[in-house]
Amino acid sequence: MKGGGRKFAPDAAERVIGTFGNINASTSSYETRFPVGMLADDLELYLDFISDVVFQPRFDLGRVNQERQRVLRETADAKSNPAFQDNKDFMDALYGVDSPHTYFVLGKEDVVARATPNVLKAFHERGYNPNNMDLILVGALPENVDELVAKYFADKPRGNGTKYEFPRNPNLEGKTVFHRSAQELYNGQKLESNSAHFSIGFVAPTDDAEDGYAVGRLVQILGGDANSRLFKRVSQEMGLAYGIGSNYICKNNAGAINVGGSVQATRADEAIDTTFHEMNRLKNELVDSDELARINRNAIYGLAKHFETNEGHVGAIEVKWDRGLTPELHLQKMDAVTPEMVREAANKYFPKSRAYGRYVLLLRDPLKK
């Protein structure tokens, strides 16, 4: 954005950016975002500015070179992290080598190093068009907001780009275990003071699956918060971890459950065994209906808190547009989940056992030579 557009030169772009309360641009594997928080009086300036730099970027050579060096440094920082290669191997084993779900968003150094303004312009023309974009405005909007949007966006050509459709991550054939040395975690004071990090990943349904909500409740019960099974058992009762948990990845046609945490290195196997034991309990025992009610109540609080901000309303609009999901329907689907549905999901998606399950395990161990 600091490179400016056809109307806003780079120096002018910087001054405008400094006018807003907060503004940024970010890129993930599936989208580019230009979020802003501003005073209502600045809305027209924002629409004028963002329509210029997004659709008609200048790609000023000096600014391109500046950003090139920053991205290369950011890449070097990321790859200098001792866990980088281990985490990459874990993700490749879980999603498949060269899967777009695991794409390193900062890109390849040689591509960044040789990118010219003309190369960037050609890339920009492939997809930065109105048909690929959403403009969401929330807050103290003026009565003539429709006229302002038309003023700055109506003349932009539609474009031919289409949204990339991610492939479904494949089923795992068996278990893959990475037991890696992590000497940067080594604490020389005494063995018991060393911490190891473990992650377990396995395939789950995507967010449009019929049992997606049951899986969401299941993952929350297993390790979603300080009242979860893993936290109570591994952290509170056994004292093997300060933090341990689970999360459910289900967007963009990916489906996976990740479980893990930082645990006492000398008892890492015990912590991993206990994790599998807690998953097995959920496959055999019905959860208490009160436990489901607690999770649903926390989710209702989260929604209420979400809607206290403009950003929360933006997120709700996005979800409705992208998935046809309203807050009311979301709560209805949560309430429909029963203990039997949770147990069924556990039997369907949790690994059979540590010995014979289909999963990927990464253990980064400071005690391994």
HULIN-V736650 format. One record per helix or strand. SS is the DSSP state (h for helix, s for strand). FROM is the first residue (numbers start at 1). LEN is the number of residues. If there is no record, write none. Layout:
((SS & FROM & LEN) (SS & FROM & LEN))
This chain:
((s & 5 & 1) (h & 10 & 8) (s & 22 & 2) (s & 26 & 2) (s & 32 & 2) (s & 36 & 2) (h & 40 & 16) (s & 57 & 1) (h & 61 & 20) (h & 84 & 12) (h & 100 & 3) (h & 109 & 6) (h & 117 & 11) (h & 130 & 3) (h & 145 & 9) (s & 176 & 6) (h & 183 & 3) (h & 191 & 3) (s & 195 & 9) (h & 212 & 12) (h & 229 & 9) (s & 241 & 9) (s & 256 & 9) (h & 265 & 20) (h & 289 & 18) (h & 310 & 14) (h & 327 & 9) (h & 339 & 11) (s & 360 & 6))
